[in-house]
Amino acid sequence: MPAVSHRGRGRRAVNEINMVPFIDVMLVLLIIFMVTAPMISPSVVDLPSVGKANKQPDKVLQVLIQKDDSLELVNEGKSSKLMLGGVAEAVKNAQGADTHTAVVISADRNVKYEQVVKVMDTLQRAGVQRVGLSVQLAP
């Protein structure tokens, strides 16, 4: 078989990706981040502290959220079990004519925050004006 030469056919397409420009861009970005990273100061979040109100409420209702998401209403030392749907009605009955009675929500540390928000939302939708969260100060 005779050898066939392909001298006049033109250029062949290159099947390789040229990585040099990509590497150059990445090195420039790396240098920019290395120079600017020490200049960024870490931000500090100032959380509110627990303060004292001007006037302590005369009557406080406490809604306890247990580990198993069960609810209890504590009113003057008496506790009663509740469901989420009935918490607003029970608080309204316990408040009586005084609609400014404070309601404090206390939750176990293992309770999901979503459950606490659901209780707060239920109380606020029912028109309870003073809803607060119980906090425990660290020793």
Secondary structure by P-SEA (a helix, b strand, c coil): cbbbbcccccccccccccaaaaaaaaaaaaaaaaaacccccbbbbbccccccccccccbbbbbbbccccbbbbbcccbbbbbcccaaaaaaaaaacccccbbbbbbbcccccaaaaaaaaaaaaaacccbbbbbbbbcc
